[in-house]
Amino acid sequence: MVDAPRSGETVQSKGSRTRAGIALAIAIISILGIIFAAKIYQDSQAAKPVAISNPELPANDSPECAELLDRLPERAAGLVRAEIAEPAPEGAAVYRNLEQDRITLRCGANVPNQYNELAKTEEVKGISWLRVVDSTDESLATWFTVGREPVVAITAEGNAKADDALRDLAEALLPDSEYKNKPERGGVPLAELAAPEADKRCSGLEAALPRDLGNRHRLSAAEMPADMPKDMVIWGGTPADPVVLRCGVDEPAGYSTTTQQLTQVGDIVWFNEPTLSSGTSATWYAMGRERFVAVEMPMSEASSLMPVLSSVIADNLENISPSEEK
């Protein structure tokens, strides 16, 4: 038969457990205190003045932008609002941490060239946004308000979460319905180009073009904006810039006076027409074939899209430039 523990032993074990619990609680509180103090220190360092560029913007000195800055919260997307070093541009705010994650807000920005009849927008808490990917760095994107004026642009850098920033700043930005004016969509790229030679040769090329191109699908007639030229082919349906193709157009205006180096991809020589390039997209012409073909595409994707288009154009339009014959 096992002897019952003596009362003194029971009290002693309870006392040991109590002391251990107190010690554990003190340790946890100490750790939390250290973490909290470190967070306060990091936030204070992140809030110190930071230098940003000062581009010319059309409405960054407007009363609406000044009022917006006054409404902005001290935190967004897990980042702390920082001071801006002098000379501080008007209409700007920065949220950041010490790990190079940053959200930059600029009020009074230009309406992006990408805001046209094909642009896909996203609504967040009553605010309509257009996402524009940087032409030189696909990991960098800027979101523009396109349902009100003045336009607000928000850029996320590093590991900063733009989606979180759009939600966290929505209350300060106010819904689009609170604003009287809104920008108008621009026209579809290349829609105004004349295409006097858009004939059966172009029809054959258009029939051979792929259904999918660079994660986009070829738009059906029902998906196309109204009153588009019949010879126009558009790949879109995603937030990325569309790819637009016209066959049978005139020779590019800048070709006769160009000093630029032409680019050959496969069997096709391409000429970049600078007068038609804007924003993050540019217009290239396929040269030396029986019909001129103009293509507007994102500059960041040209190297991957041109080989596909070159192959189809070479197979369907005769080479009329002796210097380019094999």
Backbone bond lengths (Angstrom), bond angles and torsions (degrees), N, CA, C in turn:
res aa  C-N    CA-C-N  psi(-1)  N-CA   C-N-CA  omega(-1)  CA-C   N-CA-C  phi
1 M - - - 1.465 - - 1.532 108.15 -
2 V 1.362 115.96 130.71 1.462 120.89 -177.09 1.508 109.44 -83.16
3 D 1.339 114.49 133.12 1.464 118.67 179.19 1.520 110.29 -72.45
4 A 1.314 117.52 139.32 1.469 122.72 176.59 1.514 108.51 -68.02
5 P 1.341 118.30 143.56 1.465 120.55 179.67 1.505 110.41 -63.51
6 R 1.286 114.31 142.42 1.454 118.48 179.57 1.524 109.94 -71.10
7 S 1.320 115.20 153.75 1.463 120.42 -175.96 1.522 110.95 -60.83
8 G 1.330 118.18 -35.21 1.463 121.09 179.40 1.517 112.26 -62.46
9 E 1.352 116.08 -40.19 1.451 120.66 178.14 1.524 110.96 -66.06
10 T 1.348 116.58 -38.78 1.464 120.62 179.44 1.518 110.65 -63.78
11 V 1.307 117.50 -45.27 1.465 121.85 179.01 1.527 110.55 -62.97
12 Q 1.340 115.37 -39.95 1.457 119.27 -178.96 1.528 111.61 -65.14
13 S 1.362 116.64 -43.57 1.468 119.33 -179.54 1.519 111.07 -66.48
14 K 1.346 115.15 -37.85 1.464 117.88 177.28 1.525 110.78 -64.30
15 G 1.308 115.47 -40.03 1.462 119.51 178.66 1.510 111.99 -63.62
16 S 1.335 116.50 -39.02 1.464 120.49 178.73 1.522 110.93 -64.05
17 R 1.348 114.53 -42.74 1.468 118.14 179.65 1.525 110.91 -64.90
18 T 1.310 116.21 -38.44 1.472 119.98 179.34 1.519 110.94 -63.55
19 R 1.341 115.29 -45.36 1.460 118.78 179.61 1.529 111.36 -64.05
20 A 1.333 115.07 -38.72 1.469 118.99 178.64 1.524 110.88 -64.45
21 G 1.344 115.38 -40.67 1.463 119.36 178.84 1.514 111.93 -64.24
22 I 1.340 115.26 -41.53 1.467 119.31 178.76 1.524 110.51 -63.76
23 A 1.325 115.73 -42.71 1.468 119.98 179.78 1.525 111.07 -62.48
24 L 1.354 115.59 -41.16 1.465 119.82 178.98 1.523 110.80 -64.23
25 A 1.337 116.06 -43.43 1.465 120.15 179.78 1.517 110.91 -61.87
26 I 1.341 115.80 -42.36 1.468 119.84 179.07 1.529 110.47 -62.87
27 A 1.343 115.66 -40.88 1.466 119.51 179.88 1.524 111.04 -63.64
28 I 1.350 115.81 -42.92 1.468 119.98 -179.97 1.522 110.58 -64.16
29 I 1.340 115.73 -44.65 1.468 119.98 179.35 1.522 110.54 -61.87
30 S 1.324 116.17 -39.35 1.467 120.15 179.46 1.524 111.02 -63.90
31 I 1.339 115.16 -43.87 1.469 119.51 179.76 1.525 110.52 -63.38
32 L 1.351 115.55 -45.26 1.466 119.17 178.84 1.522 110.88 -61.87
33 G 1.325 115.91 -38.42 1.462 119.60 178.25 1.513 111.99 -63.00
34 I 1.336 115.87 -41.48 1.465 120.30 178.70 1.525 110.40 -64.20
35 I 1.354 115.42 -44.67 1.470 119.68 179.39 1.523 110.57 -61.49
36 F 1.346 115.83 -44.91 1.461 120.94 -179.20 1.527 110.57 -62.65
37 A 1.323 116.35 -43.63 1.468 120.37 179.66 1.524 110.98 -64.45
38 A 1.342 115.94 -39.70 1.463 119.80 178.87 1.523 110.81 -64.87
39 K 1.345 115.77 -39.12 1.458 119.99 179.28 1.521 110.77 -64.88
40 I 1.327 116.36 -43.31 1.468 120.19 178.03 1.527 110.37 -60.54
41 Y 1.329 116.12 -42.18 1.463 120.21 179.87 1.531 110.59 -64.54
42 Q 1.337 116.49 -45.82 1.462 120.00 -179.74 1.523 111.26 -61.45
43 D 1.343 116.51 -43.36 1.463 119.86 179.10 1.521 111.23 -62.98
44 S 1.327 116.31 -40.07 1.468 119.35 -179.65 1.524 110.98 -65.39
45 Q 1.343 116.51 -36.23 1.458 120.07 177.96 1.529 111.05 -70.98
46 A 1.344 115.63 -40.16 1.465 119.73 -179.96 1.521 111.92 -66.75
47 A 1.337 116.40 -28.62 1.467 120.91 -178.07 1.519 112.94 -78.33
48 K 1.324 117.91 -7.56 1.458 120.54 -179.54 1.529 110.45 -65.86
49 P 1.336 117.75 156.71 1.468 121.35 -175.51 1.529 113.07 -54.31
50 V 1.328 115.26 136.14 1.453 122.35 178.73 1.525 108.24 -126.36
51 A 1.320 116.61 139.52 1.464 121.37 -179.14 1.524 110.21 -86.53
52 I 1.329 116.81 135.81 1.462 121.56 174.96 1.522 108.31 -134.01
53 S 1.329 116.23 162.97 1.463 120.94 -179.20 1.527 110.62 -68.72
54 N 1.310 115.34 163.05 1.464 120.59 -177.04 1.527 109.89 -128.05
55 P 1.343 117.47 70.82 1.464 119.76 -179.31 1.529 111.27 -72.43
56 E 1.328 115.35 158.47 1.459 119.64 176.13 1.529 108.72 -77.76
57 L 1.310 116.44 121.42 1.455 122.48 179.08 1.523 108.63 -122.01
58 P 1.324 117.50 147.36 1.470 119.92 -172.26 1.518 115.73 -71.75
59 A 1.331 118.96 -24.57 1.470 118.99 -172.93 1.519 113.26 -141.67
60 N 1.345 117.96 23.74 1.468 118.68 -177.04 1.527 113.09 -70.68
61 D 1.346 117.04 -14.16 1.462 120.25 177.46 1.531 112.60 -99.49
62 S 1.330 116.35 15.32 1.466 120.61 -177.82 1.527 110.78 -74.92
63 P 1.346 117.81 155.41 1.466 120.80 176.13 1.526 112.35 -58.80
64 E 1.342 116.53 -35.12 1.467 119.70 -179.75 1.527 111.36 -62.67
65 C 1.334 116.49 -38.22 1.467 119.62 179.58 1.525 111.06 -69.89
66 A 1.322 116.91 -39.00 1.466 119.96 178.16 1.522 110.72 -63.38
67 E 1.327 116.79 -40.75 1.465 120.77 179.08 1.524 110.83 -66.90
68 L 1.328 116.67 -37.92 1.466 120.11 178.31 1.523 110.81 -61.92
69 L 1.316 117.87 -45.72 1.464 120.62 -179.49 1.524 111.20 -59.92
70 D 1.326 116.69 -35.65 1.469 120.07 178.75 1.527 111.87 -68.29
71 R 1.331 116.86 -27.23 1.473 120.76 -177.97 1.524 112.92 -87.09
72 L 1.303 118.04 -15.13 1.466 120.43 -173.23 1.526 111.35 -63.06
73 P 1.346 116.76 142.16 1.473 120.68 178.86 1.520 111.59 -75.84
74 E 1.325 115.34 169.32 1.463 120.99 179.57 1.522 112.49 -81.65
75 R 1.330 117.30 -15.17 1.463 120.76 178.77 1.521 108.89 -136.71
76 A 1.332 115.73 148.64 1.462 121.95 175.44 1.517 108.29 -156.93
77 A 1.322 116.39 136.12 1.471 121.94 179.57 1.525 112.14 54.17
78 G 1.334 116.74 33.67 1.459 120.93 179.77 1.513 114.42 76.45
79 L 1.324 117.98 7.49 1.462 122.46 -178.68 1.524 109.69 -110.61
80 V 1.332 115.70 157.22 1.460 121.14 -178.79 1.528 109.27 -99.74
81 R 1.321 115.67 143.90 1.464 120.00 179.33 1.525 109.79 -72.94
82 A 1.311 115.50 128.83 1.466 121.29 -177.83 1.522 110.72 -103.37
83 E 1.317 115.02 155.25 1.458 119.88 170.08 1.530 108.35 -72.74
84 I 1.324 116.12 157.53 1.461 120.90 178.23 1.522 108.58 -110.85
85 A 1.316 115.36 128.90 1.463 120.70 -177.55 1.526 110.90 -67.90
86 E 1.310 115.52 149.49 1.466 121.35 176.93 1.531 110.19 -74.68
87 P 1.341 117.41 145.44 1.461 126.50 -2.02 1.530 111.04 -77.22
88 A 1.314 116.93 117.37 1.461 121.88 -175.70 1.526 110.16 -81.92
89 P 1.332 118.11 125.41 1.465 119.68 177.21 1.522 111.10 -66.92
90 E 1.313 116.41 146.69 1.457 120.20 177.71 1.527 109.65 -72.50
91 G 1.325 115.32 150.75 1.455 120.59 175.23 1.511 115.13 74.21
92 A 1.337 118.23 18.62 1.470 120.66 -176.01 1.519 111.43 -119.75
93 A 1.332 115.29 148.96 1.463 122.40 174.54 1.517 108.29 -145.87
94 V 1.329 116.27 150.52 1.466 121.68 -178.65 1.521 109.49 -133.01
95 Y 1.332 115.58 135.17 1.466 122.68 171.62 1.518 106.50 -119.03
96 R 1.345 116.85 135.37 1.460 118.17 -177.18 1.526 111.23 -157.75
97 N 1.335 114.81 174.10 1.464 122.35 169.65 1.524 107.58 -130.48
98 L 1.325 117.00 -168.13 1.464 120.06 -178.51 1.520 112.50 -90.45
99 E 1.329 117.53 7.26 1.460 121.70 -178.39 1.525 112.00 -108.51
100 Q 1.317 117.31 21.19 1.463 123.56 178.36 1.526 113.42 69.05
101 D 1.327 117.33 16.44 1.460 120.33 172.10 1.525 107.07 -85.87
102 R 1.317 116.17 132.68 1.465 118.20 -173.08 1.524 111.67 -148.90
103 I 1.321 115.73 142.71 1.456 124.12 169.48 1.527 106.57 -118.18
104 T 1.328 116.75 122.35 1.462 121.05 177.91 1.519 109.33 -113.08
105 L 1.313 116.53 127.48 1.470 122.41 178.31 1.516 108.68 -111.61
106 R 1.326 115.36 132.75 1.463 120.73 175.01 1.521 108.47 -130.08
107 C 1.301 115.60 124.09 1.462 121.62 177.91 1.525 108.82 -99.90
108 G 1.344 115.96 143.74 1.459 120.66 -179.46 1.505 113.66 88.65
109 A 1.349 117.57 21.74 1.461 122.09 -177.37 1.527 111.51 -73.72
110 N 1.329 114.92 165.73 1.462 120.68 173.85 1.522 110.22 -70.87
111 V 1.321 116.10 150.53 1.460 120.26 171.85 1.530 107.26 -67.73
112 P 1.323 119.72 126.64 1.469 120.01 -177.04 1.526 112.12 -65.36
113 N 1.334 116.08 144.34 1.466 120.58 178.08 1.521 112.02 -59.88
114 Q 1.320 116.16 -25.05 1.468 120.45 -177.81 1.528 112.91 -72.47
115 Y 1.328 117.10 -10.28 1.466 119.55 -179.30 1.529 109.02 -81.61
116 N 1.322 115.53 82.38 1.460 121.70 179.26 1.523 109.65 -124.95
117 E 1.321 116.13 -170.56 1.465 120.64 -175.12 1.525 113.21 -65.53
118 L 1.320 117.69 -13.90 1.464 121.33 179.60 1.526 112.50 -98.67
119 A 1.322 117.62 -8.25 1.467 121.32 -172.49 1.522 111.71 -65.82
120 K 1.335 115.63 136.02 1.461 122.89 176.38 1.524 108.81 -98.97
121 T 1.322 116.56 120.82 1.461 120.80 -178.74 1.526 110.53 -108.06
122 E 1.320 115.18 165.27 1.469 121.82 179.41 1.524 108.68 -131.50
123 E 1.323 116.45 135.88 1.459 119.88 -179.32 1.523 110.75 -102.06
124 V 1.321 116.45 130.95 1.463 123.16 177.61 1.526 107.99 -129.78
125 K 1.320 116.35 110.04 1.467 122.37 177.47 1.524 112.30 52.67
126 G 1.336 115.29 47.38 1.455 120.02 176.00 1.514 115.45 81.70
127 I 1.338 116.86 8.12 1.467 121.28 -179.86 1.523 108.73 -117.45
128 S 1.324 116.89 127.95 1.457 122.15 -179.78 1.523 109.58 -91.45
129 W 1.349 115.85 125.35 1.467 122.22 -175.83 1.524 111.30 -119.85
130 L 1.321 116.29 146.78 1.457 122.89 171.45 1.522 108.31 -120.45
131 R 1.316 116.36 125.84 1.468 121.70 179.58 1.521 109.61 -92.32
132 V 1.328 116.32 128.34 1.460 122.45 -179.98 1.523 108.32 -123.42
133 V 1.334 116.25 122.86 1.464 121.67 -178.60 1.520 109.54 -87.92
134 D 1.324 116.91 137.39 1.457 122.54 179.43 1.529 109.94 -62.09
135 S 1.330 116.53 135.82 1.468 120.81 -175.87 1.520 113.18 -71.09
136 T 1.331 117.66 -19.27 1.466 120.56 -178.68 1.518 113.22 -107.10
137 D 1.321 116.97 -14.73 1.465 121.11 -178.43 1.523 108.13 -144.98
138 E 1.342 116.10 99.43 1.459 120.31 -174.36 1.525 112.91 -65.38
139 S 1.330 117.61 -16.08 1.458 119.83 179.16 1.527 111.66 -80.77
140 L 1.336 116.89 -10.69 1.464 121.76 -178.09 1.521 109.23 -104.70
141 A 1.327 116.78 124.23 1.464 121.00 -179.10 1.520 109.86 -133.34
142 T 1.317 115.17 150.84 1.460 122.11 176.23 1.517 108.65 -122.54
143 W 1.323 115.69 136.85 1.462 122.42 178.07 1.522 108.62 -104.12
144 F 1.338 116.16 130.66 1.461 121.89 -179.56 1.525 110.11 -115.69
145 T 1.337 116.28 136.46 1.460 119.22 170.00 1.523 107.16 -74.84
146 V 1.335 117.21 129.78 1.466 120.49 -178.35 1.524 111.40 -123.64
147 G 1.332 116.60 13.06 1.458 120.39 179.11 1.510 112.89 -112.05
148 R 1.338 116.65 11.48 1.467 120.65 179.93 1.520 110.44 -161.29
149 E 1.304 114.77 162.15 1.456 121.95 171.63 1.525 108.20 -129.62
150 P 1.357 116.86 139.41 1.465 128.35 4.29 1.525 112.86 -70.89
151 V 1.332 114.57 152.02 1.462 122.27 -178.91 1.528 109.62 -76.03
152 V 1.336 115.71 139.32 1.464 122.02 176.00 1.530 108.72 -111.49
153 A 1.324 116.97 133.19 1.465 122.44 177.92 1.521 109.56 -115.96
154 I 1.332 116.33 132.83 1.464 121.88 179.15 1.527 108.50 -124.91
155 T 1.333 115.96 123.00 1.462 121.75 -179.29 1.521 109.69 -115.62
156 A 1.327 115.96 132.15 1.464 121.72 178.29 1.521 109.14 -106.66
157 E 1.334 116.71 131.41 1.462 122.34 179.06 1.521 110.18 -124.40
158 G 1.336 115.49 156.44 1.462 119.83 -178.65 1.517 110.24 67.16
159 N 1.331 116.18 -134.60 1.463 121.30 178.84 1.524 112.69 -99.08
160 A 1.320 117.13 14.39 1.463 120.53 178.22 1.526 109.80 -63.64
161 K 1.318 116.61 140.02 1.457 122.59 -176.32 1.527 110.12 -96.31
162 A 1.330 115.99 107.91 1.461 120.00 -179.15 1.521 111.37 -63.40
163 D 1.345 117.21 -39.63 1.467 120.21 -179.32 1.523 110.99 -58.76
164 D 1.330 116.58 -41.90 1.467 120.11 178.36 1.524 110.56 -65.58
165 A 1.326 116.32 -39.38 1.468 119.96 -179.73 1.525 111.26 -64.16
166 L 1.332 116.94 -41.04 1.467 119.72 179.91 1.523 110.91 -61.47
167 R 1.319 116.04 -39.47 1.471 119.31 179.30 1.531 111.20 -72.60
168 D 1.320 116.61 -43.64 1.467 119.95 -176.07 1.528 112.43 -68.16
169 L 1.321 116.89 -28.23 1.466 120.53 -177.34 1.523 113.11 -96.35
170 A 1.331 116.67 -3.89 1.468 120.45 -175.12 1.522 112.65 -59.68
171 E 1.326 117.36 -41.23 1.464 119.88 -178.18 1.528 111.08 -61.73
172 A 1.315 116.95 -42.13 1.465 120.42 179.14 1.525 111.78 -70.61
173 L 1.323 116.45 -36.08 1.459 120.30 -178.62 1.526 112.55 -69.58
174 L 1.329 116.42 -29.73 1.465 123.56 -176.64 1.532 109.68 72.50
175 P 1.330 118.54 150.03 1.463 120.80 179.38 1.528 111.49 -68.07
176 D 1.330 115.58 158.89 1.465 120.49 -179.67 1.524 112.34 -57.58
177 S 1.324 116.86 -30.00 1.465 121.05 -177.58 1.527 112.71 -62.69
178 E 1.339 117.41 -16.89 1.466 121.20 179.75 1.534 112.05 -82.11
179 Y 1.317 117.21 -5.69 1.462 120.80 -177.16 1.527 110.40 -110.80
180 K 1.327 116.45 143.48 1.465 121.36 -176.23 1.524 112.44 -80.28
181 N 1.314 117.14 -38.08 1.466 121.09 -173.27 1.521 111.63 -109.37
182 K 1.321 115.85 151.30 1.463 121.40 176.23 1.521 108.67 -143.61
183 P 1.330 117.78 148.71 1.468 120.20 179.66 1.523 111.66 -71.69
184 E 1.315 115.86 153.03 1.460 121.28 176.87 1.524 109.73 -94.17
185 R 1.323 115.00 148.15 1.464 119.82 176.41 1.529 109.89 -69.45
186 G 1.320 115.10 143.03 1.453 119.96 175.27 1.522 110.85 -80.71
187 G 1.320 116.09 175.87 1.456 120.68 179.71 1.517 112.26 -78.00
188 V 1.323 115.90 167.61 1.462 121.85 178.89 1.531 108.97 -72.73
189 P 1.323 118.56 133.99 1.467 120.76 179.16 1.527 111.79 -54.77
190 L 1.315 116.12 138.87 1.471 125.52 176.88 1.525 113.87 70.77
191 A 1.327 118.37 -0.54 1.465 120.16 -177.45 1.523 111.86 -65.01
192 E 1.330 117.51 -28.28 1.463 121.20 -177.28 1.527 112.94 -88.49
193 L 1.330 117.46 -4.43 1.465 119.42 179.00 1.524 110.59 -68.65
194 A 1.329 115.48 137.23 1.462 119.37 172.82 1.526 108.78 -75.51
195 A 1.330 116.21 142.78 1.471 120.89 179.30 1.527 108.57 -132.93
196 P 1.340 117.00 70.31 1.468 120.51 -174.81 1.525 114.25 -67.56
197 E 1.326 118.05 -18.15 1.464 120.62 -178.01 1.528 112.31 -111.79
198 A 1.315 116.44 26.85 1.472 120.14 177.25 1.526 108.37 -78.17
199 D 1.337 116.57 87.52 1.459 122.12 -174.23 1.522 110.60 -119.97
200 K 1.335 116.37 -157.17 1.463 120.41 -176.61 1.527 112.35 -65.50
201 R 1.337 117.09 -27.40 1.461 118.56 176.15 1.530 109.72 -63.79
202 C 1.325 115.84 -42.14 1.465 120.12 176.84 1.525 110.80 -67.35
203 S 1.316 116.60 -36.45 1.468 119.54 178.10 1.519 110.81 -61.52
204 G 1.347 116.24 -39.02 1.458 119.73 177.18 1.519 111.77 -64.42
205 L 1.322 116.33 -41.02 1.465 120.08 177.46 1.524 110.33 -63.21
206 E 1.319 116.64 -46.64 1.465 120.66 -177.60 1.525 111.26 -61.32
207 A 1.326 116.67 -36.96 1.464 120.15 179.54 1.524 111.60 -67.26
208 A 1.330 116.78 -27.98 1.469 120.82 -177.25 1.527 112.86 -87.84
209 L 1.304 117.61 -11.35 1.468 120.39 -177.68 1.522 111.24 -66.61
210 P 1.322 118.04 146.73 1.475 120.76 -175.68 1.524 112.40 -69.37
211 R 1.321 114.59 155.50 1.469 120.33 177.25 1.521 110.73 -73.60
212 D 1.330 116.28 -37.81 1.465 121.09 -179.01 1.523 109.54 -115.58
213 L 1.329 115.21 142.13 1.461 120.10 -178.74 1.525 108.70 -150.58
214 G 1.331 116.41 117.21 1.457 120.20 177.16 1.512 114.15 54.50
215 N 1.324 117.43 49.28 1.472 123.25 179.56 1.526 113.48 67.26
216 R 1.314 117.26 13.75 1.458 121.51 176.12 1.525 108.75 -113.54
217 H 1.316 116.45 159.02 1.454 118.99 173.93 1.526 109.52 -112.93
218 R 1.305 114.68 154.55 1.471 120.07 -179.85 1.525 108.90 -72.77
219 L 1.315 116.54 124.34 1.455 120.20 -175.87 1.521 111.00 -71.01
220 S 1.318 115.25 137.80 1.459 120.91 175.29 1.525 109.13 -79.74
221 A 1.330 116.35 171.24 1.466 120.21 178.81 1.520 110.92 -59.24
222 A 1.333 116.28 -35.77 1.467 120.21 -179.20 1.527 112.01 -69.17
223 E 1.328 116.83 -26.50 1.467 120.97 -179.36 1.525 113.04 -87.43
224 M 1.308 116.39 -13.72 1.466 120.24 -176.96 1.522 110.17 -78.65
225 P 1.329 117.60 146.43 1.465 119.94 172.64 1.524 110.60 -60.42
226 A 1.305 116.42 158.13 1.464 120.78 -178.06 1.529 110.89 -67.11
227 D 1.338 114.90 150.98 1.471 122.63 173.25 1.522 113.77 63.83
228 M 1.313 117.47 31.91 1.456 120.36 175.73 1.533 109.65 -83.81
229 P 1.348 118.23 148.40 1.463 120.61 176.41 1.531 110.97 -57.57
230 K 1.311 116.70 141.92 1.460 120.57 -176.92 1.528 112.27 -66.07
231 D 1.324 116.68 -25.87 1.467 119.57 -177.83 1.526 112.61 -84.66
232 M 1.326 118.51 1.77 1.464 121.33 -176.04 1.523 111.28 -83.31
233 V 1.335 115.49 135.40 1.465 121.78 174.41 1.528 107.23 -119.08
234 I 1.337 115.97 131.39 1.464 120.79 -178.02 1.520 109.41 -129.50
235 W 1.331 116.06 132.40 1.460 121.68 169.73 1.528 107.06 -108.43
236 G 1.307 116.65 126.70 1.462 119.87 -176.83 1.511 110.78 -161.30
237 G 1.335 115.14 -140.87 1.458 120.36 179.67 1.505 114.52 85.69
238 T 1.351 117.87 7.50 1.467 122.00 178.84 1.530 108.34 -131.67
239 P 1.355 117.71 167.90 1.467 119.08 177.16 1.527 113.89 -65.47
240 A 1.330 117.64 -16.85 1.465 120.61 -179.74 1.526 110.61 -70.41
241 D 1.341 116.13 160.57 1.459 120.27 177.16 1.526 109.52 -58.49
242 P 1.341 118.15 141.93 1.463 120.15 178.57 1.521 111.26 -73.57
243 V 1.320 115.28 166.60 1.459 122.20 170.73 1.523 106.41 -112.60
244 V 1.333 116.66 126.44 1.467 121.72 -175.45 1.526 108.78 -122.35
245 L 1.336 116.78 134.20 1.466 122.16 -179.00 1.521 110.12 -127.68
246 R 1.347 115.08 135.73 1.462 121.89 172.66 1.526 108.13 -129.08
247 C 1.329 116.22 134.71 1.461 122.23 177.76 1.530 109.07 -112.99
248 G 1.344 116.13 145.23 1.459 120.43 178.12 1.510 114.05 86.99
249 V 1.327 117.14 17.12 1.466 120.86 -179.33 1.535 110.02 -79.78
250 D 1.335 115.22 170.76 1.463 120.31 176.83 1.526 110.69 -72.58
251 E 1.342 114.95 163.27 1.466 119.75 174.60 1.527 109.11 -58.02
252 P 1.331 118.52 140.05 1.470 119.81 -179.01 1.523 111.93 -59.43
253 A 1.331 115.15 139.25 1.464 120.91 -174.02 1.519 112.68 -59.96
254 G 1.320 117.56 -36.18 1.457 119.97 -174.97 1.513 114.87 -87.86
255 Y 1.340 118.35 0.40 1.464 120.29 -172.48 1.527 112.57 -69.07
256 S 1.344 117.41 -39.03 1.465 120.53 -174.79 1.521 112.82 -69.74
257 T 1.309 117.57 -22.89 1.469 120.85 -177.73 1.522 112.78 -112.75
258 T 1.320 116.90 9.24 1.461 118.82 -173.64 1.520 112.63 -72.79
259 T 1.302 115.34 146.28 1.464 121.93 170.56 1.526 109.55 -115.06
260 Q 1.339 114.76 7.63 1.457 119.53 -178.49 1.525 110.60 -78.18
261 Q 1.307 115.37 151.93 1.453 121.85 175.36 1.519 108.81 -76.81
262 L 1.318 116.87 129.86 1.458 120.46 175.74 1.524 109.16 -74.31
263 T 1.310 115.15 156.74 1.466 121.05 -178.54 1.518 109.47 -115.78
264 Q 1.320 117.32 124.94 1.458 120.48 177.16 1.518 109.38 -103.38
265 V 1.325 114.42 127.54 1.463 121.80 177.08 1.518 106.94 -126.88
266 G 1.317 117.42 113.62 1.457 120.21 -174.20 1.516 109.45 64.14
267 D 1.333 116.66 -127.87 1.462 121.33 -179.88 1.526 112.79 -96.93
268 I 1.304 117.54 8.75 1.464 121.14 -176.09 1.524 110.97 -114.72
269 V 1.339 115.06 133.52 1.460 121.88 173.07 1.525 107.66 -95.31
270 W 1.325 116.16 127.34 1.467 121.72 -177.16 1.525 110.51 -110.28
271 F 1.342 114.35 140.53 1.463 121.26 175.22 1.527 108.50 -119.52
272 N 1.329 116.08 127.40 1.463 121.36 177.89 1.527 108.84 -87.83
273 E 1.337 116.26 116.17 1.467 121.60 -179.16 1.528 109.67 -87.15
274 P 1.331 118.44 103.64 1.465 120.49 -173.86 1.517 114.42 -65.13
275 T 1.336 117.67 -27.53 1.466 119.10 -177.16 1.519 112.87 -71.37
276 L 1.329 117.72 -16.03 1.465 121.05 -179.15 1.524 112.48 -106.02
277 S 1.317 117.69 -2.33 1.459 121.09 -177.69 1.525 110.18 -89.43
278 S 1.331 116.23 138.70 1.463 120.26 179.50 1.516 109.65 -158.03
279 G 1.333 115.26 153.28 1.457 119.32 177.41 1.512 111.37 61.66
280 T 1.317 116.19 -130.95 1.459 121.25 -178.07 1.525 112.33 -99.04
281 S 1.325 117.60 3.54 1.461 121.99 179.86 1.518 110.79 -115.90
282 A 1.325 115.35 159.90 1.459 121.33 178.29 1.520 108.61 -142.57
283 T 1.343 115.20 161.26 1.462 121.10 -179.32 1.521 109.69 -110.17
284 W 1.325 115.21 126.73 1.462 122.41 176.66 1.526 109.35 -115.52
285 Y 1.331 115.25 146.41 1.468 121.77 175.84 1.520 109.06 -113.92
286 A 1.337 115.34 133.18 1.460 120.60 171.31 1.522 107.23 -82.19
287 M 1.339 117.14 119.32 1.459 122.72 -173.19 1.526 110.75 -104.02
288 G 1.349 114.63 162.88 1.457 120.82 171.67 1.512 115.17 77.91
289 R 1.333 118.04 11.36 1.464 121.25 178.16 1.525 109.94 -111.26
290 E 1.327 116.63 168.74 1.464 119.61 -175.66 1.523 113.29 -66.22
291 R 1.315 117.31 -12.41 1.458 122.52 173.28 1.533 108.16 -139.07
292 F 1.327 115.45 139.93 1.464 119.00 173.84 1.529 108.75 -76.29
293 V 1.327 115.09 136.45 1.468 121.24 178.42 1.523 107.75 -121.16
294 A 1.330 116.25 124.92 1.468 121.59 177.49 1.525 108.97 -106.04
295 V 1.324 115.79 135.54 1.468 121.16 179.77 1.525 108.68 -133.25
296 E 1.322 116.36 125.38 1.469 120.71 171.46 1.519 107.24 -101.73
297 M 1.340 116.00 128.56 1.464 120.76 -177.85 1.521 109.57 -150.65
298 P 1.334 117.60 159.88 1.465 120.33 177.01 1.525 110.97 -62.17
299 M 1.322 116.84 135.47 1.464 120.66 -179.70 1.525 111.69 -60.86
300 S 1.328 116.52 -34.17 1.464 119.80 -177.30 1.522 112.63 -70.69
301 E 1.338 117.60 -15.98 1.466 121.05 -177.64 1.517 113.26 -111.91
302 A 1.325 117.84 -0.49 1.460 120.62 -174.77 1.525 112.18 -56.22
303 S 1.316 117.61 -41.06 1.466 120.48 -176.46 1.520 112.77 -65.12
304 S 1.333 117.53 -25.82 1.466 120.19 179.23 1.528 112.31 -93.98
305 L 1.329 117.48 -25.63 1.467 120.55 -178.18 1.526 112.52 -86.98
306 M 1.321 117.35 -34.55 1.464 120.56 -176.30 1.529 113.95 -59.49
307 P 1.335 119.93 -42.07 1.466 118.50 179.20 1.527 113.11 -58.93
308 V 1.322 117.22 -39.04 1.467 120.86 179.50 1.520 110.16 -65.23
309 L 1.329 116.79 -48.73 1.458 120.89 -178.42 1.524 111.19 -68.43
310 S 1.321 117.34 -37.50 1.468 120.56 179.09 1.520 111.09 -58.90
311 S 1.312 116.29 -43.27 1.463 120.66 -178.29 1.525 111.57 -62.34
312 V 1.329 116.95 -44.13 1.469 120.42 -178.58 1.526 110.53 -69.38
313 I 1.324 117.41 -42.27 1.466 120.43 179.77 1.525 110.67 -63.67
314 A 1.329 117.07 -43.99 1.464 120.98 -179.86 1.524 111.59 -62.30
315 D 1.318 117.88 -34.54 1.466 121.90 -178.53 1.524 112.96 -77.73
316 N 1.327 117.77 -18.29 1.466 119.46 -170.93 1.526 115.13 -121.61
317 L 1.317 118.11 -11.20 1.461 120.89 176.73 1.523 109.13 -125.58
318 E 1.339 116.37 129.17 1.459 121.67 -175.42 1.524 111.58 -67.28
319 N 1.330 115.32 143.07 1.459 122.10 176.17 1.524 108.66 -78.41
320 I 1.332 118.01 120.93 1.467 121.67 179.64 1.527 111.64 -113.48
321 S 1.321 116.84 9.73 1.466 120.89 178.98 1.518 108.68 -106.94
322 P 1.347 118.07 104.80 1.473 120.27 -177.05 1.519 113.53 -54.46
323 S 1.334 117.57 -34.43 1.462 120.11 -177.25 1.508 112.15 -67.83
324 E 1.342 117.45 -16.02 1.451 120.32 -177.68 1.519 112.11 -104.53
325 E 1.354 116.48 -0.31 1.453 118.86 179.10 1.523 109.57 -73.70
326 K 1.315 114.68 147.80 1.463 119.58 179.03 1.513 110.13 -76.12
